[in-house]
Structure formats: C-alpha cells, structure tokens
C-alpha cells in the first residue's frame, strides 16, 4: 500500500524541540500548539524513541492521542540503532513506543538515522528491514521508511538493497544544499530521480535560518516586508518537487502561528526569490560557522553535562554578529544552570559517535573554550 500523498500535510509537527517548564515537557503548551495545528487542517506528528530523553513520545500521548480520534492524525516514530544490541530489542523498543504513545499502530515508522558505518550495519545485522515489513504485515506499521544522515553513495546502496522502502527523511535546507558533509542537494536528486517521496527535516537548520544578520534579514525584508525570515527557508524546501512533508521542530506558539501562515496559503518561490536566496546563501556561508542543528543527541550521554549545542550557539553568534558580551553572558547563564564548561570536556567521544552532522565536537569545544572561558 503506497502513501496517499494527497493526505500528507505540507507542514509536519516535529516533536524534538517541545517547550519545557521546570525541566519537563510543558504539556499544556504542547496541547495548545497541537490544537492550533489541527485546527489549521494539518495532522502529521513526528517523534522518536530518544527525543526529550524518551519523553516526547509520552508527551504526544497526552497532548494528542488522548484528546483526538486516532483516525484524525498521523503519527510517526523511529527505531534507534544505538539503543539495540540484539534482535529482541526491536520488539522491546517498539512495544515500549506503543505504550508511551498510547497507540496500537504507527502511520509511518522509520529506522532512525541510517548512515555509513555503525548505524547502517546495525540495521542490517539485526535484520531490521525485514522486521519492519513484518510489522507492516501485522498492521502495526502503515508505511515503512528511514531517516538518513549518510553519504550519497551509501543512500544509493541502501535504496538498491531495499526497494520496499516507501519514503526517506533527509536533512535539507538552502544552507546545506552544497554542504560537503550533509550534501542535501545530492541526496535530494537521488531520491527525486527515483520518485521516492521525501520528508524533510531541519528546513530551518535548527533555527539558524530563522535569525540572520541584519544585512541578510534586510535583503529578505526588502522583497517581502511582512514575511518572517523562517518562511523563506520553508518556502525554499516547499518549492522542490517530490517533497512530501516538511518537518518543523516548533518550540513556541509564535513559531506555530508563523509556520501555519506560511503553509496555509503556500506560495512557491518565484524565479526572482530563488535568486535572492542564492545571494543570501553566498553571503551567509562566507562567515564560518559550526554546523550544529541543536538536535541534542550529544547531550544526554555527556559525562560532564556540557550543553554542547548552546556552547556552539554562543560561538556562532560571536562569528555572525561580532558581539562578545551577549554570547558570553548567554554562556555564563548556561553554566550557572549547572552545565559544564567547554573546558570540562574530557574527550570521551560519546558526543561525536551520535552527531548526525559528524562534527569534530572535541576539537570544537577546545576552540569554544578559548573564546568563552577566557
């Protein structure tokens, strides 16, 4: 049974960056955001076993599953290679996910973060592709796919080996289109050439493309004064043929309202606007930045409790704005909340082993320490 593309909303609600209160997911605010999203006629929710330390799946049970008829929404979650040691772990995790989410099936189910090396090898070793097909035959999964953070050559290899895959989720945004590590453009072209539906993650690159330098924001505002900066990134992705759904990890009601506005009356980029995005990208990429998307896969296992994405956010702010005081004040606040300093890194490499962007985090923290701990 193929995916009915007409039923997939262009905007998907990504559940990786939910609002929190006192260190816990704020169910009241998430419920309000769910209500606004559903009221707008959109209904695709994307979570994962590891998001919010396992609490994202529980939160969506309270904010969505217990409040809306099951057939009124589509729910997706993911099986993580790094949490499995043997074949029994597949069902153990899946059953736990069903319990956390309060459902007996998932509309879309993904193998999480396939990439060259350990993750890809784990899924093959534990026969996860055939397992997924069996779950689909049992009615526990409606559609089966994977999210991908690997090389173009490895994507081709996986697709050739597994023609049963119905969709693929990739990171794609205008800043990463020619990124030599992410290689969004190449991954997109492979999938588009095979007519494989795409779900897009990180369209705003972890919020990076929602807040630019005054110069770059001024270029966008001159063209569309009333449009948000984030809307340009979302419209860039939404203008690409073959894109099924675009995930936005919305953390606030304002982000939800802005994104709903962008997609309720979606306008593809005009030829002139496409040229403007290219100009903005060229200028933006001339300022070196750390390519962190704040997925926070690195933070739960850090033995020194370093809030790595926030450290990199401070460093990037310094580079973009030439400002030292505010990034250092922000960094001081993070440390004051009990997080480790960049200089506390012991080089264990746990963070690098799970980073989807393949960043040299240990070295980057050393550089960050020189800028922030002085």
Buried (B, 14 or more C-beta within 10 A) or exposed (E): EEBEEEEBBBBBBBBBBBBBEEEEBBBEBBBBBBBBBBEBEBBBBBBBBBBBEBBBBBBBBBBBBEEBEEEEBBBBBBBBBBBBEEEEBBEEBBEEBBEBBBBEBBBBBBBBBBBBEEBBEBBBEBEBBEBBBEBBEEEBBBBBBBBBBBBBEBBEBBBEEBEEBBBBBBBBBBBBBEBEEBBBBBBBEBBBEEEBBBBBBBBBBBBBBBEBBEEBBEBBBEBBEEBBBBBBBBBBBBBBEBBBBBBBBBBEEEBBBBBBBBBEEEBEBEEEBBEBBEEBBEBBBEEEBBBBBBBBBBBEEBEBEBBBBBBBBBBBBBBBEEEBEEBBEBBEEBBEEEBBBBBBBEEEEBBBBBBBBBBEBBEBBBEBBEBBEE
